[in-house]
Amino acid sequence: MSIKANLEAVKESFVNPAGQLIAVSKTKPLDDLKEAYAAGVRDFGENKVQEIQTKQPEMPADTRWHMIGHLQSNKIKYIAPFVHLIHGVDSFKLLKEIDKQGKKIDRIIPVLIQMHIAEEESKFGFDRAELDEMLSAAEFAALTHVQIEGLMGMATFTEDESQIRKEFRSLKTLFEELKSRSLPSFVSLKELSMGMSGDYLIAQEEGSTMVRVGSAIFGGRG
Ligand SMILES: *Cc1c(COP(=O)(O)O)cnc(C)c1O
């Protein structure tokens, strides 16, 4: 199937028709991104700063770049001027660094806080205690150049649907709980980024507003 046909199939399957689709193009050649762009995609997800840097100048200016991977502090500056949304903010230290880079270039940088919801140890993200600690810190309230638009999470890589559902549900519950708290005005909590090729339908059923789909659109990454 072509990228265009894959895209249509993915969108037609959505249980939340208002859900946003981020086309995850990591490792894929520019021609694939252009094909997806021609089919109407504007939101692309990448997980390596260097790859975004090489692809970004080659794509039309209205392409929206989503950084979905683990981001190293020393590389923020390369994407800070144009990145549309950083999904993987997995530590307070990283959030403060993003704020600092935003200040330098006078741009408020949109981010999501990545929560650790999976059973696996290896996945990045805040746990509940770390999140609460950050939210109550004076340094947090003093941030000026980030906009926290919501939360992101990745479920355990498993065939067990009930496990995946349980993890997504826990993130949605936290999301709703945070919404009812009084937080600084730079916290807007609109987006819940959860769901990939294997689990985006479950994620949407559990309240995802944004899915990050790669292989179902572009094919496997080998
Ligand atoms: C690679 C990746 C995806 C997309 O994965 P697919 O299974 O190819 O859809 C989504 N989110 C993150 C954080 C990723 O690294």
The ligand as an SDF file (V2000), in Angstrom:
LIG
                    3D

 15 15  0  0  0  0  0  0  0  0999 V2000
    8.7970    5.3700   17.0680 C   0  0  0  0  0  0  0  0  0  0  0  0
    7.8540    6.0340   17.9950 C   0  0  0  0  0  0  0  0  0  0  0  0
    6.4590    6.0580   17.7050 C   0  0  0  0  0  0  0  0  0  0  0  0
    5.8460    5.3880   16.4880 C   0  0  0  0  0  0  0  0  0  0  0  0
    5.9620    4.0210   16.5770 O   0  0  0  0  0  0  0  0  0  0  0  0
    5.1840    3.0430   15.5370 P   0  0  0  0  0  0  0  0  0  0  0  0
    5.0440    1.7900   16.2970 O   0  0  0  0  0  0  0  0  0  0  0  0
    6.0610    2.9320   14.3510 O   0  0  0  0  0  0  0  0  0  0  0  0
    3.8920    3.6850   15.2300 O   0  0  0  0  0  0  0  0  0  0  0  0
    5.6420    6.7320   18.5820 C   0  0  0  0  0  0  0  0  0  0  0  0
    6.1140    7.3240   19.6880 N   0  0  0  0  0  0  0  0  0  0  0  0
    7.4360    7.3160   19.9920 C   0  0  0  0  0  0  0  0  0  0  0  0
    7.8840    8.0150   21.2270 C   0  0  0  0  0  0  0  0  0  0  0  0
    8.3370    6.6610   19.1690 C   0  0  0  0  0  0  0  0  0  0  0  0
    9.6390    6.6580   19.4920 O   0  0  0  0  0  0  0  0  0  0  0  0
  1  2  1  0
  2  3  1  0
  2 14  2  0
  3  4  1  0
  3 10  2  0
  4  5  1  0
  5  6  1  0
  6  7  2  0
  6  8  1  0
  6  9  1  0
 10 11  1  0
 11 12  2  0
 12 13  1  0
 12 14  1  0
 14 15  1  0
M  END
$$$$
